[in-house]
């Protein structure tokens, strides 16, 4: 079912269809999560992150934290809404997800081809940063600066999450910074936040901050209504 909807509606937008199995014949986590969220489509239901984790553990018993629902939406284009990110489609609690459409891509998805940086160039990029996280400075293979009981693992992270993950748009971040900043911010090559990439950050801000932002935008757009 998912494949038919993908071919008919989503492929044209650059949405990425997960591989069903890996090289060893095991179902991939992306495919499992997408199938679980698609149950009874179009009458899907909200699913908690805990429920997804318990489901995935039937296939991957050692999995600690399931991030696939978030990645399927923001990075691969599937229309999966989140109670944590904030959405206008359905009411969800923080930590809940729901697939709302197999006919439209995720609104914030930029349908560009994602190209992987090969291992050699990735190693060279990490060397330029001293094999440290560009944001917090934790060194790969050593205890994390902020999480002393965890060993730092460097991951390819977007400088601008609205653009593809290619050379020139990648900085190394530790697993904790990469997870915390998600697709909210645009970074410079020093790992410093420079711009906002996801407006849902405003929704999470204090009322006073939201009011100040509103005044700035109201003035800039001269009180124009969003659909006006």
PAZAPA-4460 file (N, C-alpha, C; in steps of 0.05 Angstrom, whole numbers, plus 32768, in hexadecimal, padded with zeros to 4 digits):
% residues 228
    n_x    n_y    n_z   ca_x   ca_y   ca_z    c_x    c_y    c_z   seq   type   mol
   8010   7FE8   8000   8000   8000   8000   8011   8019   8000     1      X     A
   8025   801A   8012   8036   8032   8014   8044   8037   7FF9     2      X     A
   804E   8022   7FED   805C   8025   7FD4   804B   8031   7FBE     3      X     A
   8032   8029   7FBD   801F   8034   7FA9   801A   8051   7FAD     4      X     A
   8016   8059   7FC6   8012   8076   7FCB   802B   8086   7FC5     5      X     A
   8042   807A   7FCC   805B   8087   7FC6   805F   808D   7FA8     6      X     A
   805B   8078   7F98   805E   807B   7F7B   804A   808F   7F70     7      X     A
   8032   808F   7F7A   801D   80A0   7F6E   801F   80BD   7F78     8      X     A
   8026   80C1   7F91   8024   80DC   7F9C   803E   80E8   7FA6     9      X     A
   8050   80D9   7FB1   8066   80E4   7FC0   8081   80E4   7FB2    10      X     A
   8085   80D2   7F9F   809F   80D0   7F92   80A6   80EA   7F84    11      X     A
   8093   80F7   7F78   8098   8110   7F69   80A4   8126   7F7A    12      X     A
   809F   8125   7F95   80A8   8139   7FA7   80C4   8133   7FB2    13      X     A
   80CF   811D   7FAB   80E9   8115   7FB5   80E8   8107   7FD0    14      X     A
   80D0   80FF   7FD9   80CE   80F0   7FF2   80DE   80D6   7FEF    15      X     A
   80EB   80CE   8005   80FC   80B6   8004   80ED   809D   800E    16      X     A
   80EB   8089   7FFE   80DE   8070   8006   80F2   805F   8014    17      X     A
   80EE   8057   802E   8101   8047   803C   8105   802C   8030    18      X     A
   811D   8021   8032   8122   8006   802A   8113   7FF3   803D    19      X     A
   8107   7FDE   8032   80F8   7FCC   8042   810A   7FBB   8054    20      X     A
   8121   7FB2   8049   8134   7FA2   8058   8150   7FAB   8054    21      X     A
   8161   7FA4   8066   817E   7FAB   8064   818C   7F94   8055    22      X     A
   81A6   7F96   8054   81B6   7F82   8044   81B5   7F66   8050    23      X     A
   81AD   7F64   8069   81AA   7F4A   8076   818E   7F3F   8076    24      X     A
   817C   7F4E   8069   8160   7F45   8067   814F   7F4D   807E    25      X     A
   8159   7F5E   8090   8149   7F67   80A7   8139   7F80   809F    26      X     A
   8120   7F81   80AA   8110   7F99   80A4   811E   7FB2   80B0    27      X     A
   811F   7FC7   80A0   812B   7FE0   80AA   8119   7FEE   80BE    28      X     A
   8125   7FFD   80D0   8115   800C   80E4   8103   8020   80D6    29      X     A
   810D   802D   80C2   80FC   8041   80B3   80E3   8034   80A8    30      X     A
   80E7   801D   809B   80D0   800F   808F   80BC   8005   80A4    31      X     A
   80C7   7FFB   80BB   80B5   7FF2   80D0   80A4   8009   80DC    32      X     A
   80B1   801F   80E1   80A3   8036   80ED   808E   8041   80D9    33      X     A
   8096   8043   80C0   8083   804D   80AC   806B   803B   80A9    34      X     A
   8070   8021   80A9   805A   800E   80A8   8047   800F   80C0    35      X     A
   8054   8012   80D8   8044   8014   80F0   8032   802D   80F1    36      X     A
   803E   8043   80E8   802F   805C   80E9   8019   805D   80D3    37      X     A
   801C   804C   80BE   800A   804C   80A8   7FF2   803A   80AC    38      X     A
   7FF1   802C   80C2   7FDC   8019   80C7   7FC0   8026   80C4    39      X     A
   7FAE   8019   80B6   7F92   8021   80B3   7F90   803C   80A3    40      X     A
   7FA4   8043   8094   7FA3   805C   8085   7F8A   805C   8073    41      X     A
   7F7B   8072   8071   7F82   808D   807B   7F79   8092   8098    42      X     A
   7F6E   807E   80A5   7F65   8082   80C1   7F7B   807B   80D4    43      X     A
   7F91   8089   80D2   7FA8   8083   80E3   7FA3   808D   8100    44      X     A
   7FB3   8084   8112   7FB0   808D   812E   7FCB   8099   8138    45      X     A
   7FCA   80A8   814D   7FE2   80B2   8159   7FF1   809C   8168    46      X     A
   800B   809D   8167   801C   8088   8173   8031   8096   8183    47      X     A
   8035   808C   819B   804A   8098   81AC   8065   808D   81A5    48      X     A
   807A   809C   81AC   8095   8094   81A6   809B   807A   81B5    49      X     A
   8090   8077   81CD   8094   805F   81DD   8087   8046   81CF    50      X     A
   8070   804A   81C3   8063   8034   81B5   8073   802C   819C    51      X     A
   807E   8040   818E   808F   803A   8177   80A8   802B   8180    52      X     A
   80B3   8033   8196   80CC   8026   81A0   80C6   8009   81A7    53      X     A
   80B0   8004   81B4   80A9   7FE8   81BC   80A4   7FD7   81A3    54      X     A
   8099   7FE3   818E   8094   7FD4   8175   80AF   7FCE   8168    55      X     A
   80C1   7FE1   8166   80DB   7FDD   8159   80EB   7FC8   8169    56      X     A
   80E8   7FC7   8183   80F7   7FB4   8193   80F0   7F97   818D    57      X     A
   80DA   7F92   8180   80D3   7F77   8178   80E6   7F6E   8162    58      X     A
   80F2   7F81   8154   8105   7F7A   813E   8121   7F82   8146    59      X     A
   8124   7F97   8156   813E   7FA0   815F   813D   7FA3   817D    60      X     A
   8141   7F8D   818C   813E   7F8D   81A9   814F   7FA1   81B8    61      X     A
   8166   7FA9   81AD   8178   7FBA   81BC   8174   7FD8   81B6    62      X     A
   8160   7FDF   81A5   815C   7FFB   819E   8154   800B   81B7    63      X     A
   8160   8022   81BB   815B   8032   81D3   8147   8048   81CD    64      X     A
   8149   8054   81B6   8139   806C   81B0   8132   806D   8193    65      X     A
   8119   806D   818C   8111   806D   8170   810D   8089   8166    66      X     A
   811E   8091   8152   811C   80AC   8147   8111   80AC   812A    67      X     A
   8109   8094   8121   8102   8091   8104   80EA   80A2   80FC    68      X     A
   80D6   80A6   810E   80BF   80B5   8106   80C6   80D2   80FF    69      X     A
   80D7   80DE   8110   80E1   80F9   810B   80F1   80FB   80F1    70      X     A
   8103   80E8   80ED   8114   80E8   80D5   8103   80E3   80BB    71      X     A
   80EF   80D1   80BD   80DF   80CC   80A6   80D0   80E5   809C    72      X     A
   80C9   80F6   80AF   80BB   810F   80A8   80CF   8124   809E    73      X     A
   80E0   812D   80AF   80F1   8144   80A9   8106   813F   8093    74      X     A
   8111   8127   8094   8127   8120   8081   811E   8111   8068    75      X     A
   8108   8102   806A   8101   80F2   8053   80E6   80F9   8048    76      X     A
   80D7   810C   8055   80C0   8118   8048   80A5   810C   804D    77      X     A
   80A3   80F7   805F   8089   80EB   8064   8079   80FD   8077    78      X     A
   805F   80FF   8071   804E   8112   8080   8046   8106   809B    79      X     A
   805A   8107   80AD   8057   80FD   80C9   8058   8115   80DB    80      X     A
   8043   811B   80EA   8043   8132   80FB   804A   8129   8118    81      X     A
   8053   813D   8127   805E   8137   8142   8052   814A   8156    82      X     A
   804B   813F   816E   8042   8150   8183   8058   8161   818F    83      X     A
   8070   8159   818B   8087   8168   8195   808D   8180   8184    84      X     A
   808C   817C   8169   8093   8192   8156   807C   81A6   8154    85      X     A
   8064   819E   815A   804D   81B0   8156   8043   81AD   813A    86      X     A
   8029   81AC   8136   801E   81A9   811C   8001   81B3   811C    87      X     A
   7FF6   81B7   8104   7FDB   81C1   8101   7FC8   81AB   80F7    88      X     A
   7FD2   8193   80F3   7FC1   817E   80E8   7FAF   8170   80FC    89      X     A
   7FBC   8167   8112   7FAE   8158   8126   7FB9   8160   8142    90      X     A
   7FA9   815B   8156   7FB3   8161   8171   7FC2   8149   817C    91      X     A
   7FDB   814D   8183   7FEC   8138   818D   7FFA   8141   81A7    92      X     A
   7FFF   812E   81B8   800E   8133   81D0   802C   8133   81C9    93      X     A
   803D   8140   81D9   805A   813E   81D4   8063   8121   81D4    94      X     A
   8073   811A   81C1   807D   80FF   81BF   806B   80EC   81AE    95      X     A
   8055   80F7   81A3   8044   80E7   8192   8048   80EE   8175    96      X     A
   8043   80DA   8163   8045   80DE   8147   802C   80D3   8139    97      X     A
   8027   80DE   8121   8011   80D4   8111   8016   80D9   80F4    98      X     A
   8013   80C5   80E4   8015   80C8   80C7   7FFA   80D2   80BD    99      X     A
   7FFA   80EA   80B1   7FE0   80F6   80AA   7FDA   80F4   808C   100      X     A
   7FEE   80EF   807B   7FE9   80EE   805E   7FFE   80DD   8050   101      X     A
   7FF5   80CD   803D   8007   80BF   802A   8005   80CB   800F   102      X     A
   7FF9   80E3   800E   7FF5   80F0   7FF4   8003   810B   7FF2   103      X     A
   800C   8115   8009   801A   812F   800A   8034   812B   801A   104      X     A
   804A   8138   8012   8063   8136   8022   8061   8147   803B   105      X     A
   8074   8142   804D   8076   8152   8065   807A   8170   805D   106      X     A
   806B   8183   8069   806C   819F   8060   8088   81AB   8060   107      X     A
   8098   81A5   8073   80B3   81B2   8075   80C8   81A3   8065   108      X     A
   80C0   818E   8057   80D4   817E   8048   80DD   818C   802F   109      X     A
   80F7   818C   802B   8102   8197   8012   810B   8180   8001   110      X     A
   80FD   817B   7FEB   8102   8163   7FDB   811B   8164   7FCA   111      X     A
   8131   8165   7FD7   814A   8165   7FC8   8159   814B   7FCD   112      X     A
   8169   8142   7FBA   8178   812A   7FBD   818D   812C   7FD3   113      X     A
   818D   811A   7FE5   81A1   811A   7FFA   81B8   8108   7FF2   114      X     A
   81CF   8114   7FF1   81E7   8105   7FE9   81F9   8101   8001   115      X     A
   8202   80E9   8004   8213   80E3   801B   8230   80EB   8015   116      X     A
   823E   80F5   8028   825A   80FB   8026   8269   80E1   802B   117      X     A
   827C   80D9   8019   8289   80C0   801C   829A   80C0   8035   118      X     A
   82A2   80A8   803D   82B0   80A4   8057   82CA   80B4   8058   119      X     A
   82D9   80B4   8041   82F3   80C2   8041   82EF   80E0   8046   120      X     A
   82DC   80EC   8037   82D8   8109   803B   82CC   810F   8056   121      X     A
   82BB   80FD   8061   82B0   8101   807B   82C6   8101   8090   122      X     A
   82DA   80EF   808D   82F0   80EE   80A0   8301   8108   809E   123      X     A
   8304   8112   8086   8313   812B   8082   8304   8142   808F   124      X     A
   82EA   8142   808C   82DA   8158   8098   82DD   8157   80B6   125      X     A
   82DB   8140   80C2   82DE   813D   80DF   82F9   8147   80E8   126      X     A
   830E   8141   80D8   8329   8149   80DF   832B   8168   80E0   127      X     A
   831D   8175   80CE   831D   8193   80CD   8312   819E   80E8   128      X     A
   8301   818F   80F5   82F5   8198   810E   8303   818B   8126   129      X     A
   831B   817F   8121   8329   8172   8137   831B   815A   8142   130      X     A
   830A   814E   8131   82F9   8137   8139   82E8   813E   8151   131      X     A
   82DE   8156   8151   82CD   8160   8167   82B2   8169   815C   132      X     A
   829E   8169   816D   8284   8173   8166   8287   8191   8161   133      X     A
   827D   819B   814A   827F   81B7   8143   8270   81C9   8157   134      X     A
   825D   81BE   8165   824C   81CE   8176   8255   81CE   8193   135      X     A
   8259   81B6   819F   8261   81B5   81BB   827E   81AF   81C0   136      X     A
   828C   81A6   81AB   82A9   81A1   81AE   82B1   8186   81B9   137      X     A
   829D   8174   81BD   82A4   8159   81C7   82B4   814A   81B2   138      X     A
   82C8   813B   81BB   82DA   812D   81A8   82D0   8111   81A3   139      X     A
   82D1   8109   818A   82C8   80EE   8183   82D8   80D8   8191   140      X     A
   82CA   80C5   819C   82D6   80AE   81A9   82DD   80B3   81C6   141      X     A
   82D7   80CC   81D0   82DC   80D3   81EC   82C2   80DA   81FA   142      X     A
   82C1   80DA   8215   82A9   80E1   8223   829E   80FC   821A   143      X     A
   8284   80FE   8216   8278   8117   820D   827A   812C   8223   144      X     A
   827E   8145   821B   8282   815B   822E   826B   815D   8241   145      X     A
   8253   815A   8237   823B   815E   8247   822F   8144   8251   146      X     A
   8237   812D   8245   822C   8113   824D   8244   8101   8251   147      X     A
   8250   8103   8269   8269   80F6   826E   8268   80D8   826D   148      X     A
   8251   80CC   8270   824E   80AF   826F   824B   80A5   8253   149      X     A
   824A   80B7   823F   8246   80AE   8223   825F   80B6   8212   150      X     A
   8266   80A4   8200   827C   80A9   81EE   8272   80B9   81D6   151      X     A
   8281   80CD   81CF   8279   80DF   81B9   827A   80D1   819E   152      X     A
   8265   80D3   818F   8263   80C9   8173   825D   80E0   8161   153      X     A
   826D   80E5   814D   8268   80FB   813B   8256   80F3   8125   154      X     A
   8243   8104   811E   822F   80FE   810A   822E   8115   80F5   155      X     A
   8227   810E   80DC   8224   8122   80C8   820B   8132   80CE   156      X     A
   820E   814D   80D0   81F7   815E   80D7   81F5   8174   80C2   157      X     A
   81DC   817C   80BD   81D8   8192   80AA   81E1   81AD   80B6   158      X     A
   81ED   81BD   80A6   81F0   81D9   80AE   81D5   81E7   80AA   159      X     A
   81C8   81E1   8093   81AE   81EB   808D   819C   81D3   8087   160      X     A
   8189   81CC   8099   8178   81B4   8095   8165   81B6   807D   161      X     A
   8163   81CE   8072   8152   81D2   805A   8160   81CA   8041   162      X     A
   817A   81C5   8043   818A   81BD   802B   8194   81A1   802E   163      X     A
   819C   8194   8018   81A4   8178   8019   81BE   8174   8029   164      X     A
   81C2   815C   8033   81D9   8155   8043   81F1   814E   8031   165      X     A
   81FD   8163   8027   8213   8160   8014   822B   8171   801D   166      X     A
   8242   816D   8010   825A   817C   8017   8254   819A   8016   167      X     A
   825D   81A9   802A   8257   81C5   802C   823F   81CB   803D   168      X     A
   8230   81B7   8044   8219   81BB   8056   8219   81A7   806D   169      X     A
   8232   819E   8074   8235   818A   8089   8249   8194   809E   170      X     A
   8241   8191   80B7   8254   8194   80CD   8252   817B   80DF   171      X     A
   8268   8174   80EC   8266   815D   80FF   825A   8166   8119   172      X     A
   8247   8158   8122   823B   815C   813D   823A   8142   814C   173      X     A
   823D   8144   8166   823A   812C   8176   821D   8123   8176   174      X     A
   8218   810A   817E   81FD   80FF   817D   81E9   810F   818E   175      X     A
   81F3   811C   81A3   81E1   812B   81B4   81D9   8147   81A8   176      X     A
   81ED   8155   819D   81E7   816E   8190   81D5   816A   8177   177      X     A
   81DC   8156   8168   81CC   8150   8150   81AF   814A   8157   178      X     A
   81AB   813B   816C   8190   8134   8175   8181   814C   8180   179      X     A
   818F   815D   8190   8183   8173   819D   817A   8189   818A   180      X     A
   818C   818F   8177   8186   81A6   8165   8173   819E   814E   181      X     A
   8172   8184   8148   815F   817A   8134   8161   818A   811A   182      X     A
   8149   8192   8110   8149   81A3   80F7   813F   81BF   80FE   183      X     A
   8145   81C8   8116   813B   81E2   811F   814C   81FA   8116   184      X     A
   8166   81F5   8112   8178   820C   810F   818A   820A   80F6   185      X     A
   8194   8221   80ED   81A8   8222   80D8   81C3   822A   80E6   186      X     A
   81D7   821A   80E1   81F2   821E   80ED   8205   822A   80D9   187      X     A
   821A   8237   80E4   8230   823F   80D3   8245   8228   80D5   188      X     A
   825C   822C   80C7   826F   8216   80C7   827F   8213   80E1   189      X     A
   8279   8225   80F4   8285   8222   810F   8272   8214   8122   190      X     A
   825B   820B   8118   8248   81FD   8129   8237   8210   813A   191      X     A
   8237   8229   8133   8227   823D   8142   820C   8242   8134   192      X     A
   81F7   8245   8144   81DD   824A   8139   81DC   8266   812D   193      X     A
   81D2   8268   8114   81D1   8282   8107   81B5   828B   8100   194      X     A
   81A4   8277   80F9   8189   827E   80F1   8175   8268   80FA   195      X     A
   815C   826F   80F9   8147   825C   80FF   8140   824C   80E6   196      X     A
   813D   8232   80E8   8136   8222   80D1   811A   8217   80D3   197      X     A
   8110   8214   80EC   80F5   8208   80F0   80E5   821A   8102   198      X     A
   80CF   8226   80F8   80C0   8239   8108   80B3   822D   8121   199      X     A
   80B2   8212   8123   80A5   8206   813B   80B4   820D   8154   200      X     A
   80CE   8216   8151   80DD   821F   8169   80CE   8236   8177   201      X     A
   80C2   8247   8167   80B4   825E   8172   809D   8255   8184   202      X     A
   808F   8240   817B   8078   8236   818A   8081   822C   81A6   203      X     A
   809A   8221   81A7   80A4   8216   81C0   80AE   822C   81D3   204      X     A
   80B0   8245   81C9   80BC   825A   81D9   80A8   8266   81ED   205      X     A
   80B2   8275   8200   80A1   8282   8214   808E   8296   8206   206      X     A
   8078   829B   8214   8064   82AE   8208   8070   82C9   8202   207      X     A
   8081   82D3   8214   808E   82ED   8210   809F   82ED   81F7   208      X     A
   80AD   82D8   81F2   80BE   82D6   81DA   80AC   82D4   81C1   209      X     A
   8097   82C4   81C2   8085   82C2   81AB   8078   82DD   81A5   210      X     A
   8072   82EC   81BA   8066   8307   81B6   8079   831A   81A8   211      X     A
   8093   8319   81B1   80A7   832A   81A5   80AC   8323   8187   212      X     A
   80AC   8309   8182   80AF   8300   8166   8097   8309   8155   213      X     A
   807F   8306   8161   8067   830F   8153   8068   832C   814C   214      X     A
   8071   833D   815E   8073   835A   8159   8087   8360   8143   215      X     A
   809D   8352   8143   80B1   8356   812E   80A6   834F   8112   216      X     A
   8099   8338   8111   808E   832E   80F7   8076   833F   80EF   217      X     A
   8066   8347   8102   804E   8358   80FC   8058   8372   80EF   218      X     A
   806D   837D   80FA   8078   8396   80EE   8084   8391   80D3   219      X     A
   8093   837C   80D0   80A0   8376   80B7   808C   8371   80A0   220      X     A
   8077   8362   80A6   8063   835C   8092   804B   836E   8092   221      X     A
   804D   8384   80A2   8039   8399   80A3   801D   838D   80A9   222      X     A
   801C   837B   80BC   8002   8370   80C5   7FF4   835E   80B1   223      X     A
   8002   8356   809C   7FF5   8346   8087   7FEE   832A   8092   224      X     A
   7FD7   8320   808C   7FCF   8305   8094   7FDE   82F0   8085   225      X     A
   7FE4   82D9   8091   7FF4   82C4   8083   7FE9   82BC   8068   226      X     A
   7FCE   82BC   8065   7FC2   82B4   804C   7FB8   82CC   803C   227      X     A
   7FC0   82E3   8045   7FB5   82FB   8039   7FC6   8305   8021   228      X     A
***
